[in-house]
């Protein structure tokens, strides 16, 4: 029998809230680089 242990993003060292905060901080700078070739937005 195998023991399946679930691993969360937090357990793996990923901080989703910090990532979202980073996206919010850089949106203005990234928006300035927009070109016609860009198909999507950020975040």
MIMI-50192 format. One record per residue (C-alpha): residue number from 1; z, x, y. Coordinates in pm, 1 decimal. Layout:
<rec i="NUM" up="Z" east="X" north="Y"/>
...
END
This chain:
<rec i="1" up="0.0" east="0.0" north="0.0"/>
<rec i="2" up="-83.8" east="135.4" north="346.1"/>
<rec i="3" up="146.2" east="107.9" north="644.3"/>
<rec i="4" up="-60.9" east="12.6" north="947.8"/>
<rec i="5" up="97.9" east="110.9" north="1275.7"/>
<rec i="6" up="-48.2" east="-28.0" north="1592.1"/>
<rec i="7" up="-103.9" east="208.9" north="1882.6"/>
<rec i="8" up="-114.4" east="79.1" north="2238.2"/>
<rec i="9" up="-296.6" east="232.8" north="2533.4"/>
<rec i="10" up="45.6" east="325.3" north="2676.2"/>
<rec i="11" up="141.4" east="496.9" north="2349.2"/>
<rec i="12" up="-180.4" east="699.0" north="2377.5"/>
<rec i="13" up="-91.5" east="810.7" north="2731.7"/>
<rec i="14" up="-318.0" east="568.0" north="2917.3"/>
<rec i="15" up="-174.3" east="403.0" north="3229.8"/>
<rec i="16" up="-391.3" east="98.5" north="3304.2"/>
<rec i="17" up="-208.8" east="18.1" north="3629.3"/>
<rec i="18" up="-263.1" east="372.2" north="3758.4"/>
<rec i="19" up="-631.8" east="348.2" north="3667.4"/>
<rec i="20" up="-668.3" east="19.9" north="3853.1"/>
<rec i="21" up="-489.1" east="168.5" north="4155.2"/>
<rec i="22" up="-731.5" east="463.1" north="4153.0"/>
<rec i="23" up="-1031.2" east="228.0" north="4147.9"/>
<rec i="24" up="-887.0" east="39.7" north="4446.7"/>
<rec i="25" up="-835.0" east="366.5" north="4637.8"/>
<rec i="26" up="-1189.1" east="500.3" north="4583.7"/>
<rec i="27" up="-1392.2" east="179.7" north="4622.0"/>
<rec i="28" up="-1465.8" east="243.9" north="4990.2"/>
<rec i="29" up="-1593.0" east="596.7" north="4928.3"/>
<rec i="30" up="-1798.6" east="493.1" north="4626.8"/>
<rec i="31" up="-1955.7" east="204.6" north="4820.0"/>
<rec i="32" up="-2101.9" east="456.6" north="5066.3"/>
<rec i="33" up="-2299.9" east="618.2" north="4782.6"/>
<rec i="34" up="-2474.6" east="294.2" north="4679.6"/>
<rec i="35" up="-2850.3" east="324.5" north="4632.6"/>
<rec i="36" up="-3119.3" east="75.7" north="4526.2"/>
<rec i="37" up="-3117.1" east="227.8" north="4176.0"/>
<rec i="38" up="-2755.2" east="123.3" north="4118.0"/>
<rec i="39" up="-2735.9" east="-182.0" north="3893.2"/>
<rec i="40" up="-2363.5" east="-257.9" north="3904.4"/>
<rec i="41" up="-2044.6" east="-220.7" north="4097.0"/>
<rec i="42" up="-1727.2" east="-22.7" north="4051.4"/>
<rec i="43" up="-1431.0" east="-165.9" north="3864.7"/>
END
